[in-house]
């Protein structure tokens, strides 16, 4: 009877021990599970907060990126507009420079043409005068040449006598000339012609005048009188030039 009772006690003690052990383990497990759950919940909250912060930073970064892209696009647009304007300005400058250069070349060509024309005309006039001189001397003998010469001189002296004194006295004479007038003739003046010329000029100019005479065959016949900057050309060569110019 005693042994079964002891066995029963042992069994009861083991059941109580296992029950206590289960209770303790359960309490430990529950406590550990609660702590772990709380820790996991805290980690979850921290991760959620970090995710929100990260999302905010990503959104901020995206906004900043968009703003920079917009700013970059605007800068690119402005640079393109500036480059386009600079190209247009450069193009206009090149066109203007080319036009100016073209105008300069055309003007230079026209000036050269006018200079060449003037030079040709001058050469033609010189040749024409030389030819007229040869014809004059070939066709007319010495007596006829002398009569033409005398007639031209007479015509100039007559015109001088008719000229207004005030008009002649208004002519500025070179002070260095000291009352001397340059006279060019195709043949030497006679004493009477020279005296008459000096008398007319003295009367018209209001001062004593002396004629300094030089002979120049290039005027063919007649006389050329130089009064300061005023020239009276009564030569056959000048008359030939006027006649040739009127026939152009």
DRENVORO-468929 format. One record per residue: residue number from 1; x, y, z of N, C-alpha, C in turn; residue in one letter. Coordinates in pm, 1 decimal. Layout:
REM DRENVORO-468929
PT  num      n_xx      n_yy      n_zz     ca_xx     ca_yy     ca_zz      c_xx      c_yy      c_zz  residu
PT  NUM         X         Y         Z         X         Y         Z         X         Y         Z       A
...
***
This chain:
REM DRENVORO-468929
PT  num      n_xx      n_yy      n_zz     ca_xx     ca_yy     ca_zz      c_xx      c_yy      c_zz  residu
PT    1      83.0    -120.3       0.0       0.0       0.0       0.0      86.0     124.6       0.0       X
PT    2     196.3     111.0      64.0     283.5     227.7      76.5     350.1     258.8     -53.2       X
PT    3     391.9     164.2    -131.9     464.5     188.6    -257.7     375.1     253.2    -360.8       X
PT    4     252.4     210.2    -381.7     165.2     279.6    -478.6     141.7     422.7    -437.4       X
PT    5     133.1     445.7    -308.2     110.4     583.0    -261.7     229.2     669.7    -295.1       X
PT    6     346.4     615.8    -277.4     468.4     690.5    -310.0     478.8     717.3    -459.0       X
PT    7     438.2     617.1    -536.7     442.0     633.2    -683.4     347.1     741.7    -727.2       X
PT    8     229.9     741.8    -658.1     129.9     843.4    -693.7     181.0     982.1    -658.3       X
PT    9     248.2     990.0    -545.5     304.1    1119.4    -504.7     409.1    1166.5    -605.3       X
PT   10     488.8    1068.9    -645.8     594.8    1103.9    -742.6     532.5    1154.0    -872.8       X
PT   11     427.0    1086.7    -914.3     361.0    1126.0   -1040.3     300.4    1264.7   -1025.2       X
PT   12     237.5    1284.3    -909.2     173.6    1416.5    -885.0     280.0    1524.3    -882.2       X
PT   13     390.7    1495.6    -817.7     499.6    1594.1    -813.2     554.2    1625.0    -952.4       X
PT   14     567.3    1519.4   -1031.7     617.3    1540.5   -1169.2     518.3    1622.9   -1250.9       X
PT   15     389.7    1593.1   -1229.1     287.3    1670.5   -1303.7     291.5    1814.8   -1261.0       X
PT   16     302.5    1834.4   -1128.2     310.1    1972.3   -1077.8     436.6    2040.1   -1131.7       X
PT   17     547.5    1964.5   -1134.1     673.2    2021.1   -1181.3     661.9    2059.4   -1328.5       X
PT   18     607.0    1966.2   -1407.7     593.2    1994.5   -1551.2     495.1    2108.5   -1575.2       X
PT   19     389.7    2110.8   -1492.9     292.1    2220.3   -1507.4     357.8    2352.6   -1474.4       X
PT   20     437.3    2352.8   -1366.6     508.1    2476.4   -1331.3     608.2    2514.6   -1438.7       X
PT   21     676.5    2411.2   -1489.6     775.4    2437.1   -1594.0     708.3    2494.8   -1718.5       X
PT   22     593.5    2434.6   -1753.1     518.6    2484.5   -1871.8     474.4    2627.7   -1847.4       X
PT   23     427.0    2653.1   -1722.5     382.6    2789.7   -1692.1     496.3    2889.1   -1703.1       X
PT   24     609.4    2845.5   -1644.0     725.9    2935.3   -1647.6     771.4    2958.3   -1791.0       X
PT   25     780.8    2844.5   -1864.0     825.8    2858.1   -2005.9     727.7    2943.5   -2087.1       X
PT   26     599.3    2919.5   -2059.5     499.7    2996.3   -2134.2     512.7    3145.6   -2102.2       X
PT   27     533.4    3172.7   -1972.5     546.6    3312.8   -1932.8     670.8    3374.6   -1994.1       X
PT   28     778.8    3294.1   -1991.2     904.6    3344.2   -2050.7     886.6    3368.6   -2199.6       X
PT   29     821.8    3268.4   -2264.6     800.6    3281.2   -2410.2     709.4    3398.6   -2442.4       X
PT   30     604.3    3413.8   -2360.0     514.3    3525.3   -2386.8     585.9    3659.5   -2366.6       X
PT   31     664.1    3662.5   -2257.4     738.1    3786.1   -2230.1     836.9    3814.8   -2341.3       X
PT   32     906.6    3712.3   -2386.5    1004.6    3729.2   -2494.8     935.3    3766.1   -2623.9       X
PT   33     821.9    3702.2   -2651.2     747.2    3730.6   -2774.6     694.4    3873.5   -2774.0       X
PT   34     648.1    3916.3   -2656.3     598.5    4053.4   -2645.5     709.8    4154.2   -2670.3       X
PT   35     825.2    4126.6   -2607.7     940.0    4217.5   -2626.4     983.4    4219.6   -2772.6       X
PT   36     985.4    4098.4   -2829.1    1028.5    4091.6   -2969.8     927.6    4161.3   -3060.5       X
PT   37     799.3    4139.3   -3026.7     695.5    4206.1   -3106.3     705.1    4357.9   -3093.8       X
PT   38     729.6    4401.9   -2968.6     744.3    4545.2   -2947.9     865.5    4599.8   -3021.9       X
PT   39     974.4    4517.5   -3015.5    1097.3    4560.9   -3086.7    1072.2    4565.9   -3237.0       X
PT   40    1000.3    4462.0   -3285.6     969.0    4458.3   -3428.4     876.5    4573.9   -3467.3       X
PT   41     783.8    4604.6   -3376.2     693.4    4716.4   -3403.5     771.3    4848.2   -3406.5       X
PT   42     864.5    4859.8   -3311.5     947.1    4980.4   -3308.0    1032.7    4990.7   -3433.4       X
PT   43    1089.5    4875.2   -3474.7    1169.5    4874.7   -3598.7    1083.5    4909.6   -3719.0       X
PT   44     960.9    4855.7   -3715.6     869.8    4884.6   -3826.0     837.5    5034.3   -3832.5       X
PT   45     813.8    5092.6   -3713.4     786.0    5236.9   -3709.5     906.7    5316.8   -3757.1       X
PT   46    1025.8    5271.5   -3709.0    1147.2    5340.8   -3753.7    1165.3    5327.7   -3904.6       X
PT   47    1142.2    5206.6   -3957.3    1155.3    5185.1   -4102.7    1052.4    5267.0   -4179.2       X
PT   48     928.3    5272.5   -4120.7     823.6    5353.6   -4185.4     864.1    5500.8   -4188.2       X
PT   49     918.2    5549.2   -4073.0     962.0    5687.9   -4066.8    1076.3    5714.1   -4165.2       X
PT   50    1171.3    5617.2   -4167.7    1283.0    5631.3   -4261.9    1234.1    5627.7   -4406.7       X
PT   51    1136.5    5539.9   -4430.9    1080.9    5531.4   -4567.2    1013.2    5662.8   -4604.5       X
PT   52     937.4    5721.8   -4507.5     872.6    5849.7   -4533.3     976.7    5959.4   -4557.9       X
PT   53    1082.8    5958.9   -4471.7    1189.7    6057.6   -4489.7    1257.6    6039.5   -4625.7       X
PT   54    1281.8    5911.2   -4660.7    1343.5    5882.2   -4789.2    1254.1    5926.3   -4905.1       X
PT   55    1122.7    5898.5   -4888.8    1028.7    5939.6   -4992.7    1026.0    6091.6   -5005.7       X
PT   56    1031.8    6160.6   -4890.2    1034.0    6307.2   -4893.4    1160.4    6358.1   -4962.3       X
PT   57    1274.1    6293.1   -4928.0    1400.3    6332.7   -4992.1    1398.2    6305.1   -5141.4       X
PT   58    1340.0    6189.2   -5177.8    1329.3    6155.4   -5320.5    1242.4    6258.6   -5392.0       X
PT   59    1127.8    6295.0   -5329.2    1038.8    6394.3   -5389.4    1110.3    6529.0   -5401.4       X
PT   60    1184.7    6564.9   -5293.1    1259.7    6690.1   -5295.7    1366.0    6687.7   -5405.4       X
PT   61    1433.6    6570.6   -5416.5    1536.0    6556.7   -5520.1    1475.2    6566.2   -5659.5       X
PT   62    1356.3    6503.5   -5674.9    1289.0    6509.1   -5804.2    1247.0    6652.6   -5839.0       X
PT   63    1194.7    6723.9   -5737.6    1157.1    6864.2   -5759.6    1279.4    6948.5   -5796.1       X
PT   64    1387.7    6924.5   -5720.2    1511.7    6998.0   -5749.0    1562.6    6965.5   -5889.0       X
PT   65    1551.6    6836.7   -5926.2    1594.7    6794.5   -6060.6    1511.5    6862.1   -6168.7       X
PT   66    1376.8    6864.4   -6145.4    1289.0    6928.2   -6242.3    1320.0    7077.5   -6255.2       X
PT   67    1342.9    7141.2   -6138.0    1375.9    7283.5   -6140.6    1506.3    7308.9   -6216.0       X
PT   68    1606.2    7223.3   -6188.4    1734.2    7238.7   -6258.4    1718.6    7214.2   -6408.3       X
PT   69    1635.6    7114.0   -6442.3    1612.2    7086.0   -6584.8    1542.9    7203.3   -6652.0       X
PT   70    1443.0    7261.3   -6582.3    1374.8    7378.0   -6637.3    1470.7    7495.4   -6653.9       X
PT   71    1555.3    7515.8   -6549.3    1653.8    7623.0   -6555.5    1754.0    7598.1   -6667.7       X
PT   72    1796.6    7470.7   -6680.4    1891.0    7435.0   -6786.7    1828.7    7455.5   -6924.4       X
PT   73    1701.2    7414.4   -6939.0    1630.8    7434.2   -7066.9    1620.7    7582.1   -7100.8       X
PT   74    1593.0    7665.2   -6998.8    1583.3    7809.5   -7022.0    1718.8    7867.5   -7061.9       X
PT   75    1823.7    7821.7   -6991.2    1958.7    7868.7   -7025.6    1996.7    7826.7   -7167.1       X
PT   76    1961.8    7702.8   -7202.0    1990.0    7654.4   -7338.3    1913.6    7737.3   -7441.1       X
PT   77    1785.7    7768.1   -7408.4    1705.4    7850.0   -7500.4    1766.7    7988.1   -7518.2       X
PT   78    1809.3    8047.9   -7405.2    1872.0    8180.5   -7412.3    2003.1    8176.5   -7489.5       X
PT   79    2083.2    8070.2   -7465.4    2209.5    8056.2   -7538.3    2185.7    8038.7   -7687.9       X
PT   80    2082.2    7958.7   -7721.7    2049.1    7939.8   -7862.6    2005.9    8071.9   -7926.6       X
PT   81    1921.5    8146.8   -7852.2    1874.9    8275.9   -7903.9    1991.3    8373.2   -7920.7       X
PT   82    2081.7    8373.2   -7820.6    2199.1    8460.7   -7828.4    2289.0    8420.9   -7943.8       X
PT   83    2312.1    8290.5   -7958.6    2396.4    8241.6   -8068.6    2333.4    8273.9   -8203.5       X
PT   84    2200.0    8258.3   -8212.0    2129.9    8289.5   -8337.2    2144.2    8436.9   -8371.3       X
PT   85    2126.3    8523.2   -8268.9    2140.2    8667.4   -8291.7    2282.8    8702.8   -8332.8       X
PT   86    2381.5    8642.1   -8263.9    2520.5    8668.8   -8298.6    2550.0    8624.9   -8441.7       X
PT   87    2494.2    8509.9   -8480.9    2513.9    8461.4   -8618.5    2448.9    8556.7   -8718.1       X
PT   88    2325.9    8602.9   -8685.5    2257.5    8696.6   -8774.0    2333.5    8827.9   -8782.6       X
PT   89    2381.6    8877.2   -8665.4    2460.3    9001.4   -8665.2    2587.8    8984.7   -8746.8       X
PT   90    2654.7    8869.6   -8728.0    2776.7    8843.0   -8803.3    2747.3    8834.6   -8952.3       X
PT   91    2635.2    8769.3   -8984.2    2594.9    8757.3   -9124.8    2569.5    8895.0   -9185.1       X
PT   92    2494.6    8978.3   -9109.6    2466.8    9113.3   -9157.8    2595.0    9194.3   -9171.4       X
PT   93    2686.2    9176.5   -9073.4    2813.7    9248.5   -9080.3    2894.1    9204.9   -9201.5       X
PT   94    2895.3    9072.9   -9227.2    2969.3    9020.9   -9342.9    2906.7    9072.3   -9472.1       X
PT   95    2770.8    9070.9   -9476.9    2702.0    9120.9   -9596.4    2730.8    9269.4   -9616.2       X
PT   96    2722.7    9346.9   -9504.2    2749.7    9491.0   -9513.3    2893.6    9517.3   -9556.2       X
PT   97    2986.2    9438.5   -9497.8    3127.0    9454.9   -9534.7    3148.9    9418.5   -9681.0       X
PT   98    3083.2    9308.0   -9723.2    3095.8    9267.8   -9863.4    3037.2    9372.0   -9956.5       X
PT   99    2920.5    9429.0   -9916.4    2858.0    9532.9   -9998.2    2947.2    9656.3  -10005.9       X
PT  100    3001.3    9695.1   -9887.1    3090.0    9811.4   -9885.5    3213.4    9786.8   -9971.2       X
PT  101    3267.9    9663.9   -9960.3    3385.4    9630.3  -10041.0    3349.5    9630.6  -10189.3       X
PT  102    3228.8    9575.5  -10218.9    3183.8    9576.5  -10358.3    3165.4    9717.6  -10410.4       X
PT  103    3102.6    9803.9  -10324.7    3084.8    9943.6  -10364.6    3219.2   10011.5  -10384.2       X
PT  104    3314.0    9978.7  -10294.6    3447.7   10039.3  -10306.9    3515.1    9996.8  -10438.0       X
PT  105    3501.2    9865.4  -10468.6    3562.6    9815.1  -10591.8    3497.4    9878.9  -10714.2       X
PT  106    3361.8    9888.8  -10708.7    3290.9    9951.0  -10821.2    3331.4   10097.6  -10835.5       X
PT  107    3334.5   10168.6  -10718.7    3374.6   10309.4  -10722.3    3516.7   10324.1  -10773.8       X
PT  108    3604.2   10234.3  -10725.0    3743.0   10237.9  -10770.5    3750.6   10211.6  -10920.9       X
PT  109    3669.4   10114.5  -10966.2    3669.2   10083.8  -11109.5    3617.0   10202.3  -11191.3       X
PT  110    3507.9   10266.1  -11138.1    3453.2   10382.3  -11207.9    3553.0   10497.3  -11210.2       X
PT  111    3620.0   10517.6  -11094.0    3721.4   10623.1  -11089.8    3834.9   10593.3  -11186.4       X
PT  112    3875.6   10463.6  -11186.9    3982.2   10424.5  -11278.6    3936.7   10444.6  -11423.5       X
PT  113    3808.9   10410.9  -11447.7    3756.2   10429.8  -11583.8    3757.4   10577.1  -11621.3       X
PT  114    3712.2   10662.5  -11524.4    3711.6   10806.7  -11552.1    3852.5   10859.8  -11571.1       X
PT  115    3945.2   10808.8  -11487.7    4084.3   10853.1  -11501.2    4142.3   10809.9  -11636.5       X
PT  116    4110.8   10683.8  -11673.4    4159.7   10634.4  -11802.5    4097.1   10715.1  -11916.3       X
PT  117    3965.0   10742.7  -11902.7    3897.8   10820.9  -12005.7    3958.6   10960.1  -12015.4       X
PT  118    3980.7   11022.4  -11895.8    4039.5   11156.1  -11894.8    4179.8   11153.2  -11955.3       X
PT  119    4254.2   11046.9  -11921.0    4389.7   11035.3  -11975.3    4386.2   11016.6  -12127.0       X
PT  120    4290.4   10931.2  -12172.3    4277.5   10909.8  -12316.4    4236.8   11039.1  -12386.2       X
PT  121    4139.8   11111.0  -12325.8    4096.4   11236.7  -12384.9    4210.3   11337.4  -12389.5       X
PT  122    4288.3   11339.3  -12280.0    4402.6   11430.8  -12277.4    4502.7   11395.6  -12387.2       X
PT  123    4529.7   11264.8  -12399.6    4621.5   11222.0  -12505.1    4565.9   11253.9  -12643.5       X
PT  124    4431.8   11231.3  -12658.2    4369.7   11262.8  -12786.9    4375.2   11412.1  -12815.6       X
PT  125    4352.4   11493.6  -12710.6    4360.9   11638.9  -12729.5    4502.1   11679.8  -12768.9       X
PT  126    4599.4   11619.4  -12698.7    4738.9   11651.4  -12731.8    4771.1   11612.3  -12875.4       X
PT  127    4723.7   11492.5  -12913.1    4748.0   11448.9  -13050.6    4672.4   11536.2  -13150.3       X
PT  128    4549.4   11573.8  -13111.1    4470.2   11659.1  -13199.7    4537.0   11794.7  -13217.8       X
PT  129    4586.2   11850.7  -13106.5    4655.7   11980.3  -13115.8    4782.0   11967.5  -13200.0       X
PT  130    4854.6   11857.1  -13175.0    4975.9   11835.8  -13254.8    4941.3   11821.3  -13402.3       X
PT  131    4831.3   11747.9  -13429.4    4788.1   11731.1  -13567.8    4742.6   11864.5  -13626.8       X
PT  132    4667.1   11941.1  -13547.4    4622.0   12071.6  -13597.8    4739.8   12164.8  -13623.0       X
PT  133    4841.0   12156.2  -13536.7    4961.7   12236.4  -13557.4    5029.2   12200.2  -13689.6       X
PT  134    5037.7   12068.1  -13713.8    5100.8   12022.9  -13838.0    5018.5   12065.4  -13960.0       X
PT  135    4883.1   12049.5  -13947.4    4796.4   12089.8  -14058.0    4806.5   12240.8  -14080.4       X
PT  136    4805.0   12316.2  -13967.3    4813.9   12462.5  -13975.1    4940.4   12505.1  -14050.1       X
PT  137    5050.2   12441.8  -14014.9    5176.5   12478.7  -14079.7    5190.1   12422.2  -14219.8       X
PT  138    5121.5   12308.9  -14241.3    5130.3   12245.5  -14373.8    5043.9   12319.5  -14475.0       X
PT  139    4922.9   12358.1  -14429.0    4828.6   12422.2  -14521.6    4863.5   12568.3  -14543.5       X
PT  140    4898.4   12639.3  -14433.7    4924.8   12781.1  -14443.4    5075.0   12808.1  -14451.5       X
PT  141    5107.9   12898.9  -14538.2    5247.1   12939.5  -14546.5    5280.1   13036.7  -14434.6       X
PT  142    5404.2   13076.0  -14428.2    5448.9   13165.2  -14320.6    5370.9   13296.1  -14317.6       X
PT  143    5346.0   13361.2  -14430.1    5270.2   13487.2  -14426.2    5128.5   13467.5  -14373.2       X
PT  144    5060.6   13356.6  -14416.3    4925.3   13330.6  -14368.6    4925.6   13298.0  -14218.8       X
PT  145    5024.8   13220.9  -14175.2    5035.7   13189.0  -14032.2    5053.8   13317.0  -13950.3       X
PT  146    5134.5   13407.3  -14001.4    5160.0   13532.4  -13930.6    5032.8   13617.0  -13922.5       X
PT  147    4954.2   13616.4  -14031.8    4831.3   13695.0  -14031.3    4730.6   13637.8  -13930.9       X
PT  148    4721.5   13502.8  -13924.3    4633.7   13440.9  -13823.1    4681.2   13477.7  -13682.8       X
PT  149    4810.1   13472.0  -13663.7    4868.4   13506.3  -13534.1    4836.7   13650.3  -13497.0       X
PT  150    4857.1   13741.2  -13592.7    4830.4   13883.6  -13568.2    4681.9   13904.9  -13539.3       X
PT  151    4597.7   13833.7  -13614.4    4454.3   13849.8  -13594.4    4410.8   13804.0  -13454.8       X
PT  152    4465.7   13695.6  -13407.4    4432.3   13647.7  -13272.7    4477.8   13746.4  -13165.7       X
PT  153    4598.3   13800.6  -13182.2    4649.2   13898.0  -13084.7    4561.2   14022.6  -13084.8       X
PT  154    4522.5   14068.5  -13204.9    4438.1   14187.7  -13214.6    4304.1   14163.2  -13145.5       X
PT  155    4252.1   14044.2  -13165.2    4125.7   14012.2  -13099.8    4136.9   14016.7  -12948.2       X
PT  156    4246.0   13964.3  -12891.0    4265.6   13964.7  -12745.3    4282.1   14107.0  -12693.9       X
PT  157    4362.2   14188.3  -12764.7    4383.7   14327.2  -12721.1    4252.5   14406.0  -12725.8       X
PT  158    4172.2   14383.1  -12828.9    4043.3   14452.5  -12838.6    3951.4   14412.6  -12724.2       X
PT  159    3950.2   14282.7  -12689.5    3868.4   14236.5  -12578.4    3914.8   14296.9  -12446.7       X
PT  160    4048.0   14310.4  -12429.6    4101.2   14371.6  -12307.8    4056.9   14516.8  -12295.3       X
PT  161    4056.2   14587.2  -12405.9    4014.7   14728.0  -12403.6    3867.2   14741.3  -12365.0       X
PT  162    3788.1   14640.0  -12396.8    3645.0   14646.7  -12367.7    3611.1   14596.4  -12226.7       X
PT  163    3703.8   14526.7  -12163.2    3675.1   14469.0  -12031.3    3659.7   14577.0  -11926.4       X
PT  164    3573.3   14551.8  -11829.1    3545.4   14646.1  -11721.8    3668.2   14659.0  -11630.7       X
PT  165    3701.5   14782.3  -11594.5    3819.2   14805.9  -11509.4    3802.2   14738.7  -11373.0       X
PT  166    3682.7   14750.6  -11316.0    3660.3   14693.4  -11182.2    3677.1   14542.0  -11184.8       X
PT  167    3633.5   14480.6  -11294.6    3647.8   14334.6  -11307.4    3793.9   14294.4  -11309.9       X
PT  168    3875.2   14369.8  -11385.5    4018.3   14338.5  -11393.9    4091.3   14373.8  -11264.2       X
PT  169    4054.5   14486.7  -11202.1    4122.8   14528.7  -11079.4    4089.3   14437.3  -10961.5       X
PT  170    3980.4   14361.0  -10973.7    3943.5   14266.4  -10867.8    4028.6   14140.4  -10873.1       X
PT  171    4105.9   14124.4  -10982.2    4189.9   14005.7  -10995.3    4308.6   14018.2  -10900.3       X
PT  172    4329.0   13921.6  -10806.4    4443.9   13930.6  -10713.9    4574.5   13895.1  -10785.1       X
PT  173    4663.0   13993.2  -10799.0    4792.1   13967.9  -10861.4    4892.2   13924.0  -10756.6       X
PT  174    4985.4   13840.6  -10796.6    5090.8   13793.7  -10706.8    5180.7   13911.3  -10670.2       X
PT  175    5195.3   13934.8  -10537.3    5278.0   14047.3  -10493.4    5422.4   14032.9  -10537.9       X
PT  176    5467.1   13908.4  -10552.2    5606.3   13886.0  -10592.7    5630.5   13926.0  -10738.3       X
PT  177    5519.5   13938.4  -10815.8    5537.3   13973.8  -10957.4    5583.2   14117.9  -10976.0       X
PT  178    5551.0   14204.5  -10875.3    5593.0   14345.1  -10878.4    5554.9   14413.2  -11010.8       X
PT  179    5425.7   14399.1  -11047.2    5375.0   14466.6  -11165.6    5412.9   14399.9  -11296.0       X
PT  180    5457.2   14275.3  -11291.9    5494.8   14204.3  -11414.3    5387.8   14100.3  -11448.5       X
PT  181    5356.5   14091.6  -11578.8    5256.0   13998.1  -11626.0    5320.8   13901.0  -11723.4       X
PT  182    5289.3   13771.9  -11705.7    5346.4   13668.8  -11792.4    5264.2   13659.9  -11921.7       X
PT  183    5337.1   13665.1  -12035.6    5273.3   13660.2  -12166.9    5343.5   13553.8  -12251.1       X
PT  184    5263.5   13461.9  -12307.6    5320.2   13360.5  -12396.7    5260.9   13380.3  -12536.2       X
PT  185    5348.4   13380.4  -12637.6    5304.0   13397.9  -12776.1    5368.4   13292.4  -12864.1       X
PT  186    5302.1   13265.6  -12977.7    5360.6   13170.0  -13072.9    5476.5   13231.7  -13149.3       X
PT  187    5470.9   13363.6  -13169.3    5577.8   13438.8  -13234.8    5603.1   13563.1  -13151.3       X
PT  188    5724.3   13614.3  -13147.4    5754.8   13732.2  -13065.4    5663.8   13850.2  -13101.1       X
PT  189    5623.7   13925.3  -12997.3    5542.8   14044.9  -13018.4    5629.0   14154.9  -13079.7       X
PT  190    5563.4   14233.7  -13161.7    5633.7   14351.9  -13211.9    5640.3   14454.4  -13100.2       X
PT  191    5725.7   14554.1  -13116.1    5738.7   14657.6  -13013.3    5607.4   14730.0  -12991.5       X
PT  192    5535.5   14756.5  -13100.1    5407.3   14827.6  -13088.5    5304.4   14740.6  -13015.1       X
PT  193    5301.6   14610.2  -13048.5    5206.1   14520.6  -12982.5    5233.6   14511.4  -12832.1       X
PT  194    5361.2   14499.0  -12797.3    5397.6   14488.4  -12655.5    5362.6   14616.8  -12581.0       X
PT  195    5392.3   14732.0  -12644.0    5363.8   14861.0  -12580.4    5213.3   14879.0  -12562.7       X
PT  196    5137.4   14841.3  -12665.9    4991.9   14855.1  -12658.5    4935.5   14766.4  -12547.5       X
PT  197    4987.5   14642.8  -12538.7    4941.8   14549.9  -12434.8    4969.6   14606.4  -12296.6       X
PT  198    5090.2   14657.7  -12272.7    5127.1   14712.6  -12141.8    5043.3   14835.5  -12109.4       X
PT  199    5015.4   14917.2  -12211.0    4933.7   15038.4  -12188.9    4790.7   15000.0  -12148.6       X
PT  200    4734.9   14900.2  -12217.8    4597.2   14856.8  -12185.7    4591.8   14800.0  -12044.8       X
PT  201    4685.8   14713.1  -12011.5    4684.5   14650.0  -11878.8    4708.1   14752.4  -11768.8       X
PT  202    4798.9   14850.2  -11791.9    4825.5   14955.2  -11692.3    4700.1   15037.1  -11667.6       X
PT  203    4628.5   15068.6  -11778.1    4507.0   15149.2  -11766.5    4396.8   15071.4  -11694.7       X
PT  204    4381.5   14943.8  -11728.5    4271.9   14865.2  -11672.2    4299.7   14820.1  -11528.5       X
PT  205    4424.2   14789.8  -11498.4    4457.6   14738.7  -11364.1    4489.1   14849.3  -11264.5       X
PT  206    4510.2   14969.9  -11314.9    4535.7   15082.7  -11225.6    4674.5   15080.3  -11165.3       X
PT  207    4767.6   15016.1  -11227.3    4907.8   15013.9  -11182.1    4999.5   14987.5  -11301.2       X
PT  208    5124.8   15025.6  -11283.2    5220.9   15009.1  -11392.7    5247.1   14859.7  -11416.6       X
PT  209    5229.8   14819.3  -11543.1    5243.2   14678.8  -11578.5    5351.4   14662.4  -11685.0       X
PT  210    5436.9   14561.1  -11663.9    5539.6   14524.0  -11761.8    5512.6   14381.7  -11806.9       X
PT  211    5513.8   14358.8  -11938.0    5487.4   14225.0  -11992.0    5618.0   14148.5  -12007.4       X
PT  212    5623.5   14030.4  -11941.8    5738.4   13940.5  -11958.1    5699.7   13834.1  -12059.9       X
PT  213    5763.6   13836.1  -12172.9    5721.1   13754.9  -12286.3    5805.8   13629.1  -12300.1       X
PT  214    5736.9   13517.0  -12329.0    5803.1   13391.7  -12366.3    5736.2   13338.8  -12492.4       X
PT  215    5814.2   13268.3  -12573.5    5763.7   13213.9  -12699.3    5739.9   13064.7  -12682.3       X
PT  216    5618.3   13020.4  -12717.0    5584.2   12878.6  -12707.6    5514.5   12831.7  -12834.0       X
PT  217    5581.9   12748.0  -12909.4    5524.7   12701.1  -13035.8    5403.0   12611.7  -13015.9       X
PT  218    5386.7   12558.4  -12894.4    5275.7   12466.0  -12870.9    5139.3   12533.3  -12879.7       X
PT  219    5133.1   12665.8  -12864.8    5002.8   12733.1  -12874.8    4966.8   12761.6  -13020.7       X
PT  220    5054.1   12730.2  -13113.8    5035.9   12739.0  -13259.6    5032.3   12883.5  -13306.4       X
PT  221    4940.4   12961.7  -13255.0    4929.3   13103.9  -13291.9    4853.7   13174.3  -13181.3       X
PT  222    4867.3   13308.7  -13174.2    4793.7   13384.3  -13074.3    4875.5   13415.0  -12950.5       X
PT  223    4804.4   13438.6  -12837.5    4869.0   13486.2  -12715.3    4795.9   13431.9  -12593.1       X
PT  224    4872.3   13409.4  -12484.1    4816.7   13367.5  -12354.8    4869.2   13463.2  -12248.6       X
PT  225    4779.7   13530.4  -12178.2    4817.9   13629.1  -12076.3    4777.0   13574.6  -11939.8       X
PT  226    4872.4   13574.3  -11844.4    4846.1   13524.5  -11709.4    4848.3   13640.5  -11611.9       X
PT  227    4730.6   13667.0  -11548.4    4718.5   13772.8  -11447.5    4689.5   13706.9  -11313.2       X
PT  228    4794.0   13674.5  -11238.3    4774.7   13602.7  -11113.0    4714.2   13465.4  -11140.0       X
PT  229    4592.2   13442.4  -11086.5    4523.6   13315.2  -11109.9    4428.3   13323.6  -11229.9       X
PT  230    4421.8   13442.3  -11291.7    4332.0   13464.2  -11405.0    4411.5   13453.3  -11534.4       X
PT  231    4361.4   13368.3  -11626.6    4432.8   13344.4  -11753.0    4342.8   13384.8  -11869.8       X
PT  232    4398.3   13465.2  -11958.5    4330.1   13501.0  -12083.1    4398.5   13424.3  -12195.4       X
PT  233    4329.4   13324.3  -12246.3    4388.7   13236.1  -12348.0    4329.0   13269.8  -12484.5       X
PT  234    4408.2   13338.2  -12565.4    4364.9   13372.5  -12701.4    4449.1   13301.2  -12804.9       X
PT  235    4483.2   13174.8  -12772.3    4568.2   13097.8  -12862.8    4484.9   13015.6  -12960.3       X
PT  236    4547.9   12977.9  -13072.2    4482.4   12892.3  -13169.7    4456.9   12754.0  -13109.7       X
PT  237    4549.6   12706.2  -13024.3    4534.3   12574.5  -12961.4    4410.3   12571.1  -12873.5       X
PT  238    4384.9   12678.9  -12797.3    4267.7   12684.9  -12710.3    4139.5   12689.2  -12791.8       X
PT  239    4141.2   12765.4  -12898.9    4022.8   12771.8  -12984.9    3995.1   12634.7  -13047.7       X
PT  240    4101.2   12565.2  -13085.7    4084.1   12431.7  -13142.7    4024.2   12337.4  -13038.3       X
PT  241    4070.4   12346.0  -12913.0    4018.6   12261.1  -12803.9    3869.1   12288.5  -12780.5       X
PT  242    3831.4   12415.7  -12776.3    3690.0   12450.1  -12756.0    3602.9   12398.4  -12870.0       X
PT  243    3655.5   12412.5  -12990.6    3580.5   12363.1  -13107.6    3565.8   12212.0  -13102.8       X
PT  244    3674.6   12140.1  -13063.1    3670.1   11994.3  -13055.3    3574.0   11950.5  -12945.0       X
PT  245    3572.4   12022.9  -12829.9    3482.6   11988.5  -12719.4    3337.0   12010.3  -12757.0       X
PT  246    3308.2   12111.9  -12834.5    3169.9   12141.8  -12873.9    3116.2   12039.0  -12973.8       X
PT  247    3206.4   11963.5  -13035.5    3164.3   11865.1  -13135.5    3144.7   11726.0  -13075.3       X
PT  248    3170.5   11706.7  -12944.0    3156.0   11576.0  -12880.1    3008.9   11541.2  -12862.7       X
***
